[in-house]
């Protein structure tokens, strides 16, 4: 994440905190960043063939459709006026990271071979919260290539309980025993 993205994110976070809307504003910014990833949206909003006023009007239409607040609309208008829309993905990631830090929250990506039942997700969430000492938001995805078990990633820490890793550890253990 670039220094520029962090600088814009810091300004956005401070403004959203003052307005007491940080989590909502962060979600709005993430929604716009996802929309901006669509090639047609990005081209339309950054095409110098369109006057700035027209690009800002198109951007506002996208934001209104997404239900973005006035705060998010004004911030993104400033980003567009300064020709920094290409940074919006990095800004959104930095804002999410700052919002999570302020809330004492971490995000865990959980990959499992099959869909996890609600009670299994709840138990996993509690175990990860106990391990990290923070509130954990789970993002659970199914990866059939795992064969069995699951893998949880929080930041750079990986908790690997997949069948493949368990078999690899067993194999290493048997090799050392010889």
C-alpha positions in Angstrom: 0.0 0.0 0.0 1.5 3.3 -1.1 2.3 6.3 1.2 -0.2 8.3 -0.9 -3.0 5.8 -0.2 -2.2 5.9 3.5 -2.2 9.7 3.5 -5.7 9.8 1.9 -6.9 7.0 4.1 -5.8 8.8 7.3 -7.6 12.0 6.2 -10.8 10.0 5.5 -10.6 8.0 8.7 -10.2 11.2 10.8 -13.1 12.8 9.1 -15.3 9.7 9.5 -14.4 9.4 13.1 -15.3 13.0 13.8 -18.7 12.3 12.1 -19.0 9.0 14.1 -19.5 7.0 10.9 -16.2 5.2 10.4 -17.4 1.6 9.9 -20.3 2.8 7.6 -17.9 5.1 5.6 -15.3 2.3 5.3 -18.0 -0.1 3.8 -19.1 2.6 1.4 -15.5 3.2 0.2 -15.0 -0.5 -0.2 -18.2 -0.8 -2.3 -17.0 2.0 -4.5 -13.6 0.4 -4.9 -15.2 -2.8 -6.0 -17.3 -0.9 -8.5 -14.2 0.9 -9.7 -12.6 -2.5 -10.4 -15.1 -2.9 -13.2 -13.3 -1.9 -16.4 -16.2 0.1 -17.8 -16.6 2.1 -14.6 -12.9 2.8 -14.3 -12.6 3.9 -17.9 -15.7 6.2 -17.7 -14.5 7.9 -14.5 -10.9 8.4 -15.5 -11.3 9.1 -19.3 -9.7 12.5 -19.9 -12.0 12.7 -23.0 -14.8 13.6 -20.7 -14.7 17.0 -18.9 -14.1 16.7 -15.1 -17.6 17.9 -14.3 -19.1 15.1 -16.4 -16.8 12.5 -14.7 -17.8 13.8 -11.3 -21.5 13.6 -12.2 -21.0 10.0 -13.4 -19.1 9.2 -10.2 -21.9 10.8 -8.0 -24.5 8.7 -9.9 -22.5 5.5 -9.0 -22.2 6.6 -5.4 -25.9 7.4 -5.1 -26.7 4.0 -6.5 -24.4 2.5 -3.9 -26.2 4.5 -1.2 -23.0 6.3 -0.2 -23.2 9.1 2.4 -22.4 12.8 1.6 -19.1 12.4 3.5 -18.0 9.5 1.2 -19.2 11.4 -1.9 -17.3 14.5 -1.0 -14.1 12.6 -0.2 -14.2 10.7 -3.5 -14.9 13.9 -5.5 -11.7 15.3 -4.0 -9.8 12.1 -4.9 -11.2 12.4 -8.5 -10.4 16.1 -8.7 -6.8 15.4 -7.8 -6.7 12.6 -10.4 -6.1 9.9 -7.8 -8.9 7.5 -8.5 -6.4 4.8 -9.5 -5.5 4.7 -5.8 -9.0 4.1 -4.5 -8.4 0.3 -3.9 -5.3 1.0 -1.8 -7.1 3.8 0.0 -10.1 1.5 0.8 -7.7 -1.3 2.1 -5.9 1.2 4.3 -9.1 2.6 5.6 -10.4 -0.9 6.5 -7.1 -1.7 8.2 -7.3 1.6 10.3 -10.9 1.0 11.1 -10.2 -2.5 12.3 -7.2 -1.3 14.4 -9.4 1.3 16.1 -12.1 -1.3 16.8 -9.7 -3.9 18.1 -10.7 -6.2 15.2 -8.9 -8.6 12.9 -10.0 -10.3 9.7 -9.5 -14.0 9.3 -9.7 -15.7 5.9 -10.9 -19.3 6.5 -10.6 -21.9 3.7 -12.3 -25.2 4.2 -12.8 -28.2 2.1 -16.6 -28.1 2.6 -19.1 -25.5 3.8 -18.9 -24.9 7.6 -22.0 -25.1 9.7 -23.0 -22.0 11.6 -22.0 -23.6 15.0 -18.6 -24.6 13.6 -18.0 -21.0 12.4 -19.1 -19.7 15.8 -16.7 -22.1 17.6 -13.9 -21.2 15.2 -14.5 -17.5 15.7 -14.4 -17.9 19.5 -11.2 -19.9 19.3 -9.5 -17.3 17.1 -10.7 -14.5 19.3 -9.2 -16.3 22.3 -6.0 -16.8 20.4 -5.6 -13.2 19.1 -7.2 -11.4 22.0 -9.2 -9.4 19.4 -12.7 -9.5 17.8 -12.5 -11.6 14.7 -14.5 -11.2 11.5 -14.5 -14.4 9.5 -14.4 -14.6 5.7 -15.1 -18.2 5.0 -14.5 -19.7 1.5 -14.8 -23.3 0.3 -11.8 -24.7 -1.4 -12.4 -28.4 -2.5 -8.7 -28.8 -3.3 -8.0 -28.9 0.5 -9.4 -32.5 0.7 -10.3 -32.0 4.4 -9.8 -29.7 7.4 -9.4 -25.9 7.2 -6.8 -23.1 7.1 -7.2 -19.8 8.8 -5.1 -16.8 7.9 -5.0 -13.6 10.0 -2.5 -11.1 8.7 0.7 -13.0 8.1 -0.2 -15.8 10.5 -1.5 -19.1 9.1 -3.2 -21.7 11.2 -3.1 -24.8 8.9 -5.3 -27.7 10.0 -5.8 -29.1 6.5 -5.6 -32.8 5.9 -2.6 -32.2 3.5 -0.6 -30.4 6.2 -1.4 -33.0 8.8 -0.2 -35.7 6.5 2.9 -33.8 5.7 3.7 -33.4 9.5 3.0 -37.1 10.1 5.4 -37.9 7.2 8.1 -35.6 8.6 7.6 -37.2 12.0 8.0 -40.7 10.7 11.1 -39.7 8.7 12.8 -38.3 11.8 11.9 -41.5 13.8 13.9 -43.6 11.3 
